[in-house]
Amino acid sequence: MSYDLAVWYPATRMSDQEAANTYIRLCEGDTGGVVPNPAVDAFYQELVSVHPEIDDVPDEKIDDQDYCPWSIAHDRSPGHVIMSCVWSKAEYCLDLIASLAHKHGLALFDPQSETIVYPDEMAGDNTTAEDKPWWKFW
């Protein structure tokens, strides 16, 4: 069992349902719903500098989930990255990916909850606008 997340450049705001439909199309190989952007590659490069792709893990570290928490290779294009991590590293990977997505100005889609979070909704502590007190507008 894996925990999956996706990021893409938010050229337009989507509802959670529209984002879920985009994610399904991405999983089927249709990248027409995302816009290529250099931020996606910058995100990917920073991500693999922290944890290499599963296909790049040396044999002696193949079972070291702290070194590589991925369960399969990332699916990516110039407009998106889909990542699957082992379930035991889900919380860690969510925090890492949310932080990097925010840094690079990318939207984060969680297919488990079918929700999308935009960079302006992310905070350093990984809270969304709904999690903030009603009196905070930032």
Secondary structure, 3 states (H helix, E strand, C coil): CEEEEEEECCCCCCCHHHHHHHHHHHHCCCCCCCCCCHHHHHHHHHHHHHCCCHHHCCHHHCCCCCCCCECCCCEEECCEEEEEEEHHHHHHHHHHHHHHHHHHCCEEEECCCCEEECHHHCCCCCCCHHHCCCCCCC
